Amino acid sequence: MAKKNYKALLKEITTLVFDVDGVLTDSSVLVTSDGEMLRKMNTRDGFALKVAVDAGLNVCIISGGSNEGVRKRLEGLGLKNIILGAHDKIKNLKKLMLDLGIDKNEIMYMGDDIPDIPAMSLVGLPCCPQDAAPEVKATAQYISHINGGHGAARDIIEQILKIQGHWMKGFEANYD
């Protein structure tokens, strides 16, 4: 079956769901001598996440990781639906759909690895970063030209917000 042009789906998106490791980070984990796992997140992805929240979109995280530093960072950007330690992503996605009262066609999900495929297969717009696993790329409607942790989330958020007329709201230059 041929994939639809993803741009036709952007206008209907009300909910953005992201995995963390490999999407909002570059998949690397720095392990300190005391066992703490540190991740690096892209500030432009963070800005786009905040703009999406401010525009009224549901911005959600479903991640198998459980780093509380990640939670604090995302809460600081205004995200409310942060599900960490999610080993059954489809179960968590279905609960999120129920809680938010949304249809699968309103959801964009960006994942990068095998555990994301079941959830990606359920939503209206499955996406992934350029460096996602081949099986994930085969599932995705849109493959960003940018790697995870380097602006892939910003890429799809910006496209959605531009189509919906929310990108740059409040940041327009005033030359009067």
N, C-alpha and C positions, 0 to 999 in steps of 0.2 A: 504494500500500500504506500503510495506517495505521501510525503509529508507536506502539510499545508505551509504556506508562507507565514512564518512566525509573526511578521509585522501586522498581519490582519488580526492577530490575537491580543496585541498590546493594549488596545483601548478598553477591553473587558476586564483587565486584571485589577483586582482590589486587594489582593493578598500576595505578599512576597515571602517565600520561605527559603532559607539558606542553611546549608550545612556549614560548619566552621572550618575544620581542618581540610585543606586542599581547595577551599573556596574563598573564605575570608582570610586564610593564611596560605602560605606556600607549601604546606604539607610537612614542613620541617618542625621538629621539636628539639629545643635545646634542653638537655637534662642537666640540672645543677648537681653538685656533689651530695646534696641532701635529698635528691630524688625529685625535686620540683621540676615540672615540665613547663617551659616558657615558650610562648608563641609570639610571632610578630604579625601585626595586622596593618593593613594599608590605610592611611589616614584619608585618602580620597574615597575609598569604599565607605569609611565611617561617615564622611560628610554626606555622601549620597544616601546612606541608610537614614540619617537624621532628616534630610530633606524629604524623603519618602514618608517618614513618620509625620512630619509637620504638614505634609500634603494630605494626610488623612488615610493613607494606605495602612493596612495591617502588615507589619513587618515582623516576621517570626523566625526563630532559630529552632532547628531540630538537629541535634548533634550527638554523636555517640560519646564524645569527650565530656569530661565533667570538671573542667578547670574553672574555679570560682573567679579568677582574674578575668577570664573571658566574659563571664556573666556581668561583672562590675563594669567592664568596658561597654558592653552592649546596653546595659541599663542606663549608663551615662549618656547614651545616644538617644534614649527615649523608648527603647524596645520594651514591650511588656510581656510578650509571649516568647519566653526563652526556655526551651526544653533541652536540658543537658543530660548526659548519661542515657540517651535514648537508643536502646539496642534494637527496638522494634519500631523503625521509623514510620512505617505505614499505619500502625496502630496509633501512634502519636499524631500523625497527620489527620487521620479520620476523626480523632477526638477534637483536634483543633477546628476542623471543618464544622463539627457539631456545635462546639462552644461559640464559634464566631457566626454561625448561621450562613455559611458560604457554600457555593457550588464549586465543584472541581474545576469548572471552566474559568473561574475567577482567579485561579491560583497559578503563579509562576514559582517553580521549585528549581533551585540551582544546587546540584550535587556534583561530586567528582569521582566517586568510587562505587564499587559493587553494592554496598549496603544502601545506597541512595536509589538504586534502580526501581524497586517496588513502589516507592513513594513518587518517583518521577513518572512512572507509568500511569499513575492515578490522576495527575493534574492536567490542566488545559495547556500549560506552556512549560514543558520540561527543558531546562537549560543546563549548560556546563561550561567550565573554563576550557581554554584551549588544551591544557595539559591533563585533562581528565582521562580516566581509563578508557580504552577502546570500546568496551561494552557500554559504558555510560554515554559515550559519543553516539553510539548506535541508537540509543534511547532518546537522545535530546532532539528537540525541535530546533533549538538555537545553540550553536557552539560559539562562544565568545572568541574573538581573535586574541584575547588576553589570558595569560595564565592566572591560576588561582593565587590569591594573596598579592596580586600586582594590579588590581583594578578590574577584574572580571565582574565583580558584583556591581561596581560603579557603571560599567558598560551597559548592563541590562537595565539597571534602575534608571539611568539617564534616558535610555530609549523609551521606557514606559512613561516616565514623567513628561518627556517632550511630546509624545503622542497625546497625552491626557491634558496638556497645557499647564503643567505644574512646575516644569524645570525653569529655574532662574526667577521664580516668583519671589519678589521682595529683594532681589539682587540686581534688578534692572538699573542701569545707569540713569541718573537724573541730571540732564544737562540744562535745565531751565534756569 
